[in-house]
Amino acid sequence: MAKATDIRIRNAACAFEAVTFRTPLKFGGRIISKSFLMNVDVEVESRDGKRHASGFGSMPVGNIWAWPTNKVSDDQTESAMKQFAEEVIELANGCSEYGHPVALSYHLSAEYEHLGKLLANKLKLPEPIPKLALAVAASPFDAALHDAYGRLHGLNSYNTLSSKFMTHDLSEYLDNDFKGEYLDKYTLREPKEKLPLYHLVGAIDPLTDADVTKKIGDGLPDTLGQWIAFNGLTHMKIKLSGDNFDWDVERTLSVNRVAEEAQAKRGCADWVYSLDFNEKCPDPKYVVDFLKKVKAQSATAYNRVQYIEQPTNRDLKAHPEHKMHEAA
């Protein structure tokens, strides 16, 4: 159903911004020191043609986690995702229909899998581009479209997700369980004034001065203990290997020891960890045994684990032997 609030895309453009990391980051068995941001600008027009607005969206390429593979090199996956981002922009520039950003993105996304297959064939890749990699590459366009829509209406884009603005309810995109529901039901009307921020502890990040081979000297902290004091950290995401049991246990305990000392100095008694194996654990038993070992050596470290992120391969259908209830 057409709405007066609908928009159409007048123009979309994508550019890539090279980013060099302050320090190398190791996760998922790989060490990376640079990446690219996919930056997208979108211009939109109101249904009556009288109003125009521009929106912006940005996302790191993120090929290391969006496309974990041993069949395609990191440079190839990065390049393929950047090219797919450009394909999405070309597709968007050919779209002349009016609608809400959710409806427009949903319509365009129907072509993503096909475009991904064509691109994989064109690049002669030995495997398809994963759906997650396609979604990540398309996400800055989606963000820019929502940003432009909000700007055109002079509203926070999160406040344009109700029946007043959306073309269809959620049953159009999901199933009949969502009949009559809109995204405003699942989002806040007012932003939170404060949210906890997870500090990423990479697998080669120095925890103490003894781990520092050369100080960066830019005025920022070099060690985890220093970062805790500098930023008042209460949430730490610990990158683990998933294929080195003893190292994973000791790394977790080491982070906890450093955190306990640093938090005591600033009078903080409440903090948590998330553990990220980047799908490297061979099976759920590895996770269970790991947790048992951590708990046996430090109950406080164990109790501070808030959640474990994706320990085994994300494709559970391809690994029916992974009964995740055991780890849950």
Stockholm file with secondary structure:
# STOCKHOLM 1.0

chainA/1-328         MAKATDIRIRNAACAFEAVTFRTPLKFGGRIISKSFLMNVDVEVESRDGKRHASGFGSMPVGNIWAWPTNKVSDDQTESAMKQFAEEVIELANGCSEYGHPVALSYHLSAEYEHLGKLLANKLKLPEPIPKLALAVAASPFDAALHDAYGRLHGLNSYNTLSSKFMTHDLSEYLDNDFKGEYLDKYTLREPKEKLPLYHLVGAIDPLTDADVTKKIGDGLPDTLGQWIAFNGLTHMKIKLSGDNFDWDVERTLSVNRVAEEAQAKRGCADWVYSLDFNEKCPDPKYVVDFLKKVKAQSATAYNRVQYIEQPTNRDLKAHPEHKMHEAA
#=GR chainA/1-328 SS CCCTTCEEEEEEEEEEEEEEEEEEEEETTEEEEEEEEEEEEEEEEETTSSCEEEEEEEEECCHHHHSCCSSSCHHHHHHHHHHHHHHHHHHHHTCCCCBCHHHHHHHHHTTHHHHHHHHHHHTTCSSCCCHHHHHHHHHHHHHHHHHHHHHHHTSCGGGSCSTTTCSSCGGGTSCGGGTTCCGGGGSCSSCCSCCCCEEEECTTCCCSGGGCSSCCCSSSCCSHHHHHHHHTCCEEEEECCSSCHHHHHHHHHHHHHHHHHHHHHHTCCCCEEEEECTTCCSSHHHHHHHHHHHHHHCHHHHHTEEEEECCSCSCTTTCTTCCTTTTC
#=GC SS_cons         CCCTTCEEEEEEEEEEEEEEEEEEEEETTEEEEEEEEEEEEEEEEETTSSCEEEEEEEEECCHHHHSCCSSSCHHHHHHHHHHHHHHHHHHHHTCCCCBCHHHHHHHHHTTHHHHHHHHHHHTTCSSCCCHHHHHHHHHHHHHHHHHHHHHHHTSCGGGSCSTTTCSSCGGGTSCGGGTTCCGGGGSCSSCCSCCCCEEEECTTCCCSGGGCSSCCCSSSCCSHHHHHHHHTCCEEEEECCSSCHHHHHHHHHHHHHHHHHHHHHHTCCCCEEEEECTTCCSSHHHHHHHHHHHHHHCHHHHHTEEEEECCSCSCTTTCTTCCTTTTC
//
